[in-house]
């Protein structure tokens, strides 16, 4: 499953980070993102 997280704050970073750890998630996208979410590869 592909996940899109909308927002650029700390909550969105936490959601994207946790979603990326899920077995069923293949891709995580964050828009607009921030410096923290840019460092999360995957």
PDB file of N, CA, C and O in Angstrom, chain B, residues numbered from 101:
ATOM      1  N   UNK B 101       0.840  -1.163   0.000  1.00  0.00           N
ATOM      2  CA  UNK B 101       0.000   0.000   0.000  1.00  0.00           C
ATOM      3  C   UNK B 101       0.897   1.241   0.000  1.00  0.00           C
ATOM      4  O   UNK B 101       1.937   1.273   0.657  1.00  0.00           O
ATOM      5  N   UNK B 102       0.482   2.235  -0.731  1.00  0.00           N
ATOM      6  CA  UNK B 102       1.169   3.526  -0.750  1.00  0.00           C
ATOM      7  C   UNK B 102       0.431   4.483   0.175  1.00  0.00           C
ATOM      8  O   UNK B 102      -0.799   4.505   0.207  1.00  0.00           O
ATOM      9  N   UNK B 103       1.194   5.277   0.929  1.00  0.00           N
ATOM     10  CA  UNK B 103       0.609   6.195   1.908  1.00  0.00           C
ATOM     11  C   UNK B 103       1.057   7.611   1.586  1.00  0.00           C
ATOM     12  O   UNK B 103       2.238   7.854   1.340  1.00  0.00           O
ATOM     13  N   UNK B 104       0.111   8.548   1.588  1.00  0.00           N
ATOM     14  CA  UNK B 104       0.418   9.966   1.424  1.00  0.00           C
ATOM     15  C   UNK B 104       0.033  10.680   2.710  1.00  0.00           C
ATOM     16  O   UNK B 104      -1.125  10.649   3.128  1.00  0.00           O
ATOM     17  N   UNK B 105       1.016  11.324   3.335  1.00  0.00           N
ATOM     18  CA  UNK B 105       0.781  12.121   4.534  1.00  0.00           C
ATOM     19  C   UNK B 105       0.866  13.581   4.114  1.00  0.00           C
ATOM     20  O   UNK B 105       1.867  14.013   3.542  1.00  0.00           O
ATOM     21  N   UNK B 106      -0.186  14.339   4.400  1.00  0.00           N
ATOM     22  CA  UNK B 106      -0.224  15.739   4.004  1.00  0.00           C
ATOM     23  C   UNK B 106       0.086  16.614   5.212  1.00  0.00           C
ATOM     24  O   UNK B 106      -0.609  16.560   6.226  1.00  0.00           O
ATOM     25  N   UNK B 107       1.135  17.417   5.093  1.00  0.00           N
ATOM     26  CA  UNK B 107       1.534  18.320   6.160  1.00  0.00           C
ATOM     27  C   UNK B 107       3.043  18.330   6.312  1.00  0.00           C
ATOM     28  O   UNK B 107       3.738  17.475   5.763  1.00  0.00           O
ATOM     29  N   UNK B 108       3.537  19.284   7.049  1.00  0.00           N
ATOM     30  CA  UNK B 108       4.977  19.409   7.188  1.00  0.00           C
ATOM     31  C   UNK B 108       5.453  19.541   8.616  1.00  0.00           C
ATOM     32  O   UNK B 108       6.577  19.981   8.858  1.00  0.00           O
ATOM     33  N   UNK B 109       4.614  19.165   9.565  1.00  0.00           N
ATOM     34  CA  UNK B 109       4.985  19.327  10.965  1.00  0.00           C
ATOM     35  C   UNK B 109       5.520  18.054  11.597  1.00  0.00           C
ATOM     36  O   UNK B 109       5.742  17.045  10.928  1.00  0.00           O
ATOM     37  N   UNK B 110       5.715  18.130  12.879  1.00  0.00           N
ATOM     38  CA  UNK B 110       6.239  16.999  13.634  1.00  0.00           C
ATOM     39  C   UNK B 110       5.283  15.822  13.690  1.00  0.00           C
ATOM     40  O   UNK B 110       5.715  14.669  13.655  1.00  0.00           O
ATOM     41  N   UNK B 111       3.994  16.096  13.777  1.00  0.00           N
ATOM     42  CA  UNK B 111       3.009  15.006  13.794  1.00  0.00           C
ATOM     43  C   UNK B 111       3.050  14.221  12.496  1.00  0.00           C
ATOM     44  O   UNK B 111       3.004  12.991  12.495  1.00  0.00           O
ATOM     45  N   UNK B 112       3.136  14.944  11.396  1.00  0.00           N
ATOM     46  CA  UNK B 112       3.182  14.290  10.097  1.00  0.00           C
ATOM     47  C   UNK B 112       4.454  13.458   9.953  1.00  0.00           C
ATOM     48  O   UNK B 112       4.436  12.370   9.377  1.00  0.00           O
ATOM     49  N   UNK B 113       5.554  13.983  10.482  1.00  0.00           N
ATOM     50  CA  UNK B 113       6.813  13.234  10.456  1.00  0.00           C
ATOM     51  C   UNK B 113       6.661  11.935  11.233  1.00  0.00           C
ATOM     52  O   UNK B 113       7.097  10.881  10.772  1.00  0.00           O
ATOM     53  N   UNK B 114       6.047  12.004  12.409  1.00  0.00           N
ATOM     54  CA  UNK B 114       5.840  10.816  13.228  1.00  0.00           C
ATOM     55  C   UNK B 114       4.926   9.815  12.528  1.00  0.00           C
ATOM     56  O   UNK B 114       5.185   8.612  12.558  1.00  0.00           O
ATOM     57  N   UNK B 115       3.864  10.301  11.901  1.00  0.00           N
ATOM     58  CA  UNK B 115       2.959   9.408  11.167  1.00  0.00           C
ATOM     59  C   UNK B 115       3.669   8.724  10.010  1.00  0.00           C
ATOM     60  O   UNK B 115       3.507   7.522   9.802  1.00  0.00           O
ATOM     61  N   UNK B 116       4.455   9.484   9.258  1.00  0.00           N
ATOM     62  CA  UNK B 116       5.175   8.919   8.120  1.00  0.00           C
ATOM     63  C   UNK B 116       6.206   7.902   8.585  1.00  0.00           C
ATOM     64  O   UNK B 116       6.366   6.849   7.968  1.00  0.00           O
ATOM     65  N   UNK B 117       6.902   8.213   9.666  1.00  0.00           N
ATOM     66  CA  UNK B 117       7.923   7.313  10.198  1.00  0.00           C
ATOM     67  C   UNK B 117       7.296   5.996  10.646  1.00  0.00           C
ATOM     68  O   UNK B 117       7.819   4.923  10.347  1.00  0.00           O
ATOM     69  N   UNK B 118       6.189   6.078  11.356  1.00  0.00           N
ATOM     70  CA  UNK B 118       5.525   4.874  11.851  1.00  0.00           C
ATOM     71  C   UNK B 118       4.912   4.087  10.699  1.00  0.00           C
ATOM     72  O   UNK B 118       4.976   2.857  10.694  1.00  0.00           O
ATOM     73  N   UNK B 119       4.325   4.768   9.730  1.00  0.00           N
ATOM     74  CA  UNK B 119       3.743   4.086   8.575  1.00  0.00           C
ATOM     75  C   UNK B 119       4.815   3.344   7.789  1.00  0.00           C
ATOM     76  O   UNK B 119       4.563   2.256   7.271  1.00  0.00           O
ATOM     77  N   UNK B 120       6.007   3.922   7.697  1.00  0.00           N
ATOM     78  CA  UNK B 120       7.088   3.276   6.941  1.00  0.00           C
ATOM     79  C   UNK B 120       7.552   1.991   7.605  1.00  0.00           C
ATOM     80  O   UNK B 120       8.169   1.154   6.947  1.00  0.00           O
ATOM     81  N   UNK B 121       7.275   1.812   8.885  1.00  0.00           N
ATOM     82  CA  UNK B 121       7.656   0.594   9.596  1.00  0.00           C
ATOM     83  C   UNK B 121       6.643  -0.530   9.416  1.00  0.00           C
ATOM     84  O   UNK B 121       6.924  -1.676   9.767  1.00  0.00           O
ATOM     85  N   UNK B 122       5.476  -0.220   8.878  1.00  0.00           N
ATOM     86  CA  UNK B 122       4.425  -1.210   8.702  1.00  0.00           C
ATOM     87  C   UNK B 122       4.760  -2.167   7.564  1.00  0.00           C
ATOM     88  O   UNK B 122       5.273  -1.749   6.526  1.00  0.00           O
ATOM     89  N   UNK B 123       4.473  -3.433   7.758  1.00  0.00           N
ATOM     90  CA  UNK B 123       4.778  -4.453   6.752  1.00  0.00           C
ATOM     91  C   UNK B 123       3.984  -4.229   5.470  1.00  0.00           C
ATOM     92  O   UNK B 123       4.507  -4.450   4.378  1.00  0.00           O
ATOM     93  N   UNK B 124       2.738  -3.797   5.584  1.00  0.00           N
ATOM     94  CA  UNK B 124       1.878  -3.637   4.425  1.00  0.00           C
ATOM     95  C   UNK B 124       2.125  -2.386   3.603  1.00  0.00           C
ATOM     96  O   UNK B 124       1.546  -2.234   2.527  1.00  0.00           O
ATOM     97  N   UNK B 125       2.968  -1.491   4.083  1.00  0.00           N
ATOM     98  CA  UNK B 125       3.210  -0.221   3.394  1.00  0.00           C
ATOM     99  C   UNK B 125       4.459  -0.337   2.531  1.00  0.00           C
ATOM    100  O   UNK B 125       5.534  -0.683   3.021  1.00  0.00           O
ATOM    101  N   UNK B 126       4.308  -0.044   1.242  1.00  0.00           N
ATOM    102  CA  UNK B 126       5.449  -0.120   0.320  1.00  0.00           C
ATOM    103  C   UNK B 126       6.110   1.234   0.118  1.00  0.00           C
ATOM    104  O   UNK B 126       7.332   1.307  -0.011  1.00  0.00           O
ATOM    105  N   UNK B 127       5.327   2.308   0.088  1.00  0.00           N
ATOM    106  CA  UNK B 127       5.854   3.650  -0.141  1.00  0.00           C
ATOM    107  C   UNK B 127       5.149   4.643   0.773  1.00  0.00           C
ATOM    108  O   UNK B 127       3.951   4.532   1.034  1.00  0.00           O
ATOM    109  N   UNK B 128       5.922   5.621   1.257  1.00  0.00           N
ATOM    110  CA  UNK B 128       5.357   6.707   2.057  1.00  0.00           C
ATOM    111  C   UNK B 128       5.773   8.019   1.410  1.00  0.00           C
ATOM    112  O   UNK B 128       6.956   8.258   1.166  1.00  0.00           O
ATOM    113  N   UNK B 129       4.792   8.862   1.136  1.00  0.00           N
ATOM    114  CA  UNK B 129       5.037  10.175   0.549  1.00  0.00           C
ATOM    115  C   UNK B 129       4.534  11.227   1.524  1.00  0.00           C
ATOM    116  O   UNK B 129       3.482  11.059   2.141  1.00  0.00           O
ATOM    117  N   UNK B 130       5.293  12.319   1.661  1.00  0.00           N
ATOM    118  CA  UNK B 130       4.890  13.418   2.536  1.00  0.00           C
ATOM    119  C   UNK B 130       4.886  14.702   1.717  1.00  0.00           C
ATOM    120  O   UNK B 130       5.888  15.056   1.094  1.00  0.00           O
ATOM    121  N   UNK B 131       3.743  15.400   1.724  1.00  0.00           N
ATOM    122  CA  UNK B 131       3.640  16.651   0.978  1.00  0.00           C
ATOM    123  C   UNK B 131       3.112  17.726   1.910  1.00  0.00           C
ATOM    124  O   UNK B 131       2.091  17.475   2.550  1.00  0.00           O
ATOM    125  N   UNK B 132       3.693  18.861   2.040  1.00  0.00           N
ATOM    126  CA  UNK B 132       4.888  19.320   1.362  1.00  0.00           C
ATOM    127  C   UNK B 132       6.174  18.796   1.984  1.00  0.00           C
ATOM    128  O   UNK B 132       7.235  18.915   1.370  1.00  0.00           O
ATOM    129  N   UNK B 133       6.117  18.231   3.161  1.00  0.00           N
ATOM    130  CA  UNK B 133       7.311  17.694   3.796  1.00  0.00           C
ATOM    131  C   UNK B 133       8.113  18.760   4.521  1.00  0.00           C
ATOM    132  O   UNK B 133       7.739  19.932   4.549  1.00  0.00           O
ATOM    133  N   UNK B 134       9.226  18.330   5.107  1.00  0.00           N
ATOM    134  CA  UNK B 134      10.134  19.237   5.804  1.00  0.00           C
ATOM    135  C   UNK B 134      11.510  18.583   5.860  1.00  0.00           C
ATOM    136  O   UNK B 134      11.706  17.509   5.291  1.00  0.00           O
ATOM    137  N   UNK B 135      12.446  19.204   6.527  1.00  0.00           N
ATOM    138  CA  UNK B 135      13.806  18.662   6.589  1.00  0.00           C
ATOM    139  C   UNK B 135      13.832  17.298   7.270  1.00  0.00           C
ATOM    140  O   UNK B 135      14.611  16.428   6.881  1.00  0.00           O
ATOM    141  N   UNK B 136      12.995  17.104   8.275  1.00  0.00           N
ATOM    142  CA  UNK B 136      12.955  15.821   8.973  1.00  0.00           C
ATOM    143  C   UNK B 136      12.403  14.703   8.120  1.00  0.00           C
ATOM    144  O   UNK B 136      12.942  13.596   8.121  1.00  0.00           O
ATOM    145  N   UNK B 137      11.326  14.978   7.386  1.00  0.00           N
ATOM    146  CA  UNK B 137      10.739  13.931   6.553  1.00  0.00           C
ATOM    147  C   UNK B 137      11.607  13.647   5.339  1.00  0.00           C
ATOM    148  O   UNK B 137      11.543  12.552   4.780  1.00  0.00           O
ATOM    149  N   UNK B 138      12.407  14.603   4.923  1.00  0.00           N
ATOM    150  CA  UNK B 138      13.298  14.386   3.779  1.00  0.00           C
ATOM    151  C   UNK B 138      14.392  13.384   4.109  1.00  0.00           C
ATOM    152  O   UNK B 138      14.917  12.729   3.208  1.00  0.00           O
ATOM    153  N   UNK B 139      14.746  13.250   5.380  1.00  0.00           N
ATOM    154  CA  UNK B 139      15.804  12.312   5.763  1.00  0.00           C
ATOM    155  C   UNK B 139      15.307  10.882   5.868  1.00  0.00           C
ATOM    156  O   UNK B 139      16.110   9.950   5.909  1.00  0.00           O
ATOM    157  N   UNK B 140      13.993  10.695   5.911  1.00  0.00           N
ATOM    158  CA  UNK B 140      13.429   9.352   6.002  1.00  0.00           C
ATOM    159  C   UNK B 140      13.376   8.731   4.614  1.00  0.00           C
ATOM    160  O   UNK B 140      12.519   9.088   3.805  1.00  0.00           O
ATOM    161  N   UNK B 141      14.263   7.828   4.339  1.00  0.00           N
ATOM    162  CA  UNK B 141      14.281   7.155   3.031  1.00  0.00           C
ATOM    163  C   UNK B 141      13.312   5.988   3.071  1.00  0.00           C
ATOM    164  O   UNK B 141      13.234   5.261   4.061  1.00  0.00           O
ATOM    165  N   UNK B 142      12.581   5.820   1.989  1.00  0.00           N
ATOM    166  CA  UNK B 142      11.696   4.683   1.921  1.00  0.00           C
ATOM    167  C   UNK B 142      10.343   5.115   1.683  1.00  0.00           C
ATOM    168  O   UNK B 142       9.437   4.286   1.592  1.00  0.00           O
TER     169      UNK B 142
END
